[in-house]
Amino acid sequence: SFRVGVSTVCKIVPDMVTAIWDCLVEEFMAVPFTDEWSSIVEGFEERWKFPLCCGALDGKHVLIKAPPNTGSQFHNYKGTFSLVLLAVVDARYCFRVIDVGGYGQTSDGGTLANSAFGQALRGGTLHLPPDRPLPGADHRGPQPHVFEKSHEAIPWAHPLIYRLSRARLVVENAFGILSSQWRMYRHLLEVQPDVVERRVKATRSAEAPAVRGVVQGAEDSLQNLGWVAANNSAREAIRVRDSFMAYFSAEGAVP
């Protein structure tokens, strides 16, 4: 209907999405610095009553047609083929950091560890705010800032689970809004993985901040990563978790 040949479109679209990303990434999708992280922390504390949270972290499988000669590289646990979109979302549903291109077969921990974001987080190069005490709990000592993710190693009746669940809804809703805004997330993408990666990046930079409103009833093909709780959490991670559990049962309790 647009009187444009298929081969022409196949050439134009990859070039266009690459140009969109290159032109807009520094303005709309640059990795936050300390002041911006602090603003995100304030947002989560004010809106979701979760202190010291630098963002809600989650990932989704973007479904693709099986690329030729790749074996099980892109094959995920649901039996489909995909690339992984890993994202950090602020308290107002805006995507602040994205990492695209993880293989569908990679585990949740491997996806985060292999991503540029995960490596920067582990290497201490994200310019996060300095450790500080939880609000009204100076006696517990300084605590590190965290990124909220599901945690299956906590009893479901504990107040921390309620707080985590509320904060986690932010990233879940952000992905739902993303799918409602862009039809490409509602079906299988029959293009090469590198083109999928460029398309995903372009959708984030072109519409940042992401949220204008949720379109009701929009179907999507984004699949959960299926986070698996680690059985050998580091001692520091366990200490931080226990500090938050104690805090939400005492000073940080809400009516």
C-alpha positions as CSV (number, residue, x, y, z in Angstrom):
1,S,0.0,0.0,0.0
2,F,3.0,2.3,0.5
3,R,4.4,1.4,-2.9
4,V,7.8,0.6,-1.4
5,G,9.6,-2.7,-2.3
6,V,10.4,-5.3,0.4
7,S,14.1,-5.1,-0.3
8,T,14.0,-1.3,0.0
9,V,12.3,-1.5,3.4
10,C,14.7,-4.2,4.6
11,K,17.5,-1.7,3.9
12,I,15.9,1.4,5.2
13,V,14.6,0.1,8.6
14,P,18.0,-1.1,10.0
15,D,19.7,2.1,8.9
16,M,16.9,4.2,10.4
17,V,16.8,2.6,13.8
18,T,20.6,2.8,14.0
19,A,20.4,6.5,13.3
20,I,17.6,7.0,15.9
21,W,19.7,5.3,18.6
22,D,22.9,7.1,17.7
23,C,21.2,10.6,17.7
24,L,19.2,10.2,20.8
25,V,21.1,7.8,23.2
26,E,23.2,10.5,24.8
27,E,20.2,12.8,25.5
28,F,17.6,10.2,26.6
29,M,19.4,7.0,27.5
30,A,22.7,8.0,29.0
31,V,23.6,6.0,32.1
32,P,22.7,8.1,35.2
33,F,25.4,9.7,37.3
34,T,25.3,10.1,41.1
35,D,22.8,13.0,41.2
36,E,20.4,11.2,38.9
37,W,20.7,7.9,40.9
38,S,20.0,9.9,44.0
39,S,16.8,11.3,42.4
40,I,15.7,7.8,41.5
41,V,16.3,6.7,45.1
42,E,14.1,9.5,46.3
43,G,11.4,8.5,43.9
44,F,11.2,4.9,45.1
45,E,11.2,6.1,48.7
46,E,8.4,8.6,48.2
47,R,6.2,6.6,45.8
48,W,6.8,3.0,46.8
49,K,8.2,3.3,50.4
50,F,11.3,1.4,49.4
51,P,14.5,3.2,50.6
52,L,18.0,3.1,49.0
53,C,16.6,1.6,45.8
54,C,18.3,2.8,42.6
55,G,15.8,1.1,40.3
56,A,13.6,-1.9,39.5
57,L,15.6,-4.5,37.5
58,D,14.1,-7.2,35.3
59,G,14.5,-8.7,31.9
60,K,12.3,-10.0,29.1
61,H,12.7,-12.3,26.2
62,V,12.0,-10.6,22.8
63,L,10.8,-13.4,20.5
64,I,12.7,-14.0,17.3
65,K,12.7,-16.5,14.5
66,A,15.5,-19.0,15.0
67,P,18.6,-17.6,13.2
68,P,20.3,-20.1,10.9
69,N,23.3,-22.1,12.1
70,T,23.0,-20.9,15.7
71,G,22.0,-24.2,17.3
72,S,20.5,-23.7,20.7
73,Q,22.2,-20.4,21.4
74,F,18.9,-18.4,21.2
75,H,16.7,-21.2,22.5
76,N,15.1,-20.3,25.8
77,Y,13.5,-22.3,28.6
78,K,10.0,-21.9,27.1
79,G,11.0,-23.6,23.9
80,T,11.0,-20.4,21.8
81,F,13.9,-18.3,20.4
82,S,14.7,-14.9,21.8
83,L,17.1,-12.1,22.6
84,V,17.0,-10.7,26.2
85,L,16.1,-7.1,27.0
86,L,17.5,-6.2,30.4
87,A,16.3,-3.0,31.9
88,V,16.4,-0.7,35.0
89,V,13.3,1.4,35.5
90,D,12.8,4.3,37.9
91,A,9.8,5.0,40.2
92,R,7.8,6.6,37.4
93,Y,8.1,3.7,34.9
94,C,10.8,5.3,32.8
95,F,13.6,3.1,31.4
96,R,16.9,4.5,32.7
97,V,19.3,1.7,31.6
98,I,18.8,-1.0,29.0
99,D,21.1,-3.8,27.8
100,V,20.0,-5.8,24.7
101,G,21.5,-8.8,23.1
102,G,21.7,-11.5,25.7
103,Y,21.1,-15.0,24.3
104,G,17.8,-16.7,25.1
105,Q,19.5,-19.8,26.5
106,T,21.5,-17.9,29.1
107,S,20.4,-18.2,32.7
108,D,19.1,-15.2,34.6
109,G,22.4,-14.8,36.6
110,G,24.4,-15.2,33.4
111,T,22.4,-12.6,31.6
112,L,23.0,-10.0,34.3
113,A,26.7,-11.0,34.7
114,N,27.5,-10.9,31.0
115,S,25.7,-7.6,30.4
116,A,27.6,-4.3,30.3
117,F,25.3,-3.1,33.1
118,G,26.2,-6.1,35.3
119,Q,29.9,-5.7,34.7
120,A,29.7,-2.0,35.5
121,L,27.7,-2.8,38.7
122,R,30.2,-5.4,39.8
123,G,33.2,-3.2,38.9
124,G,31.8,-0.2,40.8
125,T,31.8,2.1,37.9
126,L,28.1,3.1,37.9
127,H,28.7,6.2,40.1
128,L,26.0,5.1,42.6
129,P,25.5,7.2,45.7
130,P,27.6,6.4,48.8
131,D,26.3,4.0,51.4
132,R,24.0,5.6,54.0
133,P,21.8,4.4,56.8
134,L,18.2,3.5,56.2
135,P,15.8,6.3,57.1
136,G,15.4,6.5,60.9
137,A,17.7,3.6,61.5
138,D,21.2,5.2,61.9
139,H,22.0,2.5,64.5
140,R,22.0,-0.2,61.8
141,G,24.9,1.5,60.1
142,P,25.4,2.5,56.4
143,Q,23.8,0.3,53.9
144,P,24.5,0.0,50.1
145,H,22.1,1.1,47.5
146,V,20.3,-1.7,45.8
147,F,18.4,-2.6,42.6
148,E,15.1,-4.3,43.3
149,K,14.5,-7.8,41.9
150,S,12.3,-10.7,42.9
151,H,13.7,-12.7,45.9
152,E,12.4,-16.2,46.4
153,A,14.5,-16.9,49.5
154,I,12.3,-14.7,51.8
155,P,9.2,-16.0,53.6
156,W,6.1,-14.9,51.8
157,A,4.5,-13.5,54.9
158,H,7.4,-11.1,55.6
159,P,6.9,-7.4,55.1
160,L,9.9,-7.2,52.8
161,I,8.1,-9.3,50.3
162,Y,5.2,-6.9,50.2
163,R,7.6,-4.0,49.6
164,L,9.5,-5.9,47.0
165,S,6.3,-6.8,45.2
166,R,5.1,-3.2,45.1
167,A,8.4,-2.0,43.7
168,R,8.6,-4.8,41.3
169,L,5.3,-3.8,39.7
170,V,7.0,-0.7,38.4
171,V,9.2,-2.7,36.0
172,E,6.5,-5.1,35.1
173,N,4.1,-2.2,34.2
174,A,6.9,-0.5,32.3
175,F,7.3,-3.6,30.1
176,G,3.6,-3.7,29.6
177,I,3.5,-0.1,28.5
178,L,6.4,-0.8,26.1
179,S,4.5,-3.6,24.5
180,S,1.3,-1.4,24.2
181,Q,3.3,1.3,22.4
182,W,5.2,-0.8,19.9
183,R,3.5,-3.6,17.9
184,M,6.9,-5.3,17.3
185,Y,6.8,-6.6,20.8
186,R,3.5,-8.4,20.3
187,H,4.7,-11.0,17.7
188,L,7.7,-13.0,16.5
189,L,10.3,-10.9,14.8
190,E,11.6,-12.5,11.6
191,V,14.8,-10.6,11.2
192,Q,18.5,-11.1,12.2
193,P,19.4,-10.7,15.9
194,D,21.5,-7.6,15.2
195,V,18.6,-5.9,13.6
196,V,16.3,-6.9,16.5
197,E,18.9,-5.4,18.9
198,R,18.9,-2.1,17.0
199,R,15.1,-2.0,16.8
200,V,14.8,-2.5,20.5
201,K,17.3,0.3,21.3
202,A,15.5,2.6,18.9
203,T,12.1,2.1,20.6
204,R,13.6,3.1,24.0
205,S,15.5,6.2,22.8
206,A,12.7,7.4,20.6
207,E,10.0,7.3,23.4
208,A,12.0,8.1,26.5
209,P,10.7,8.8,29.0
210,A,8.6,5.8,28.3
211,V,5.3,6.3,30.0
212,R,2.2,8.2,28.8
213,G,-0.4,5.7,29.8
214,V,-1.3,2.1,29.6
215,V,-3.2,0.8,26.6
216,Q,-5.7,-1.7,27.9
217,G,-6.0,-5.1,26.4
218,A,-2.8,-5.0,24.3
219,E,-1.3,-8.5,23.9
220,D,2.4,-8.9,23.9
221,S,4.9,-11.7,23.3
222,L,7.5,-10.6,25.8
223,Q,8.3,-13.5,28.1
224,N,9.7,-13.4,31.6
225,L,13.3,-14.3,32.2
226,G,12.4,-16.7,34.9
227,W,14.6,-15.5,37.7
228,V,16.0,-18.4,39.7
229,A,17.0,-17.8,43.3
230,A,20.7,-18.5,44.0
231,N,21.5,-21.2,46.6
232,N,24.9,-19.7,47.5
233,S,24.3,-16.0,48.0
234,A,27.3,-14.0,49.0
235,R,27.6,-13.1,52.6
236,E,27.3,-9.4,52.0
237,A,24.1,-9.9,50.0
238,I,22.7,-12.0,52.8
239,R,23.7,-9.3,55.3
240,V,22.0,-6.5,53.3
241,R,18.8,-8.6,52.8
242,D,18.7,-9.3,56.6
243,S,19.1,-5.6,57.3
244,F,16.2,-4.7,55.1
245,M,14.1,-7.5,56.6
246,A,14.8,-6.2,60.1
247,Y,14.2,-2.6,59.1
248,F,10.8,-3.3,57.4
249,S,9.7,-5.1,60.6
250,A,10.7,-2.2,62.8
251,E,11.5,1.4,62.0
252,G,10.4,1.0,58.4
253,A,7.1,-0.6,59.0
254,V,4.0,1.0,57.5
255,P,0.4,1.0,58.9
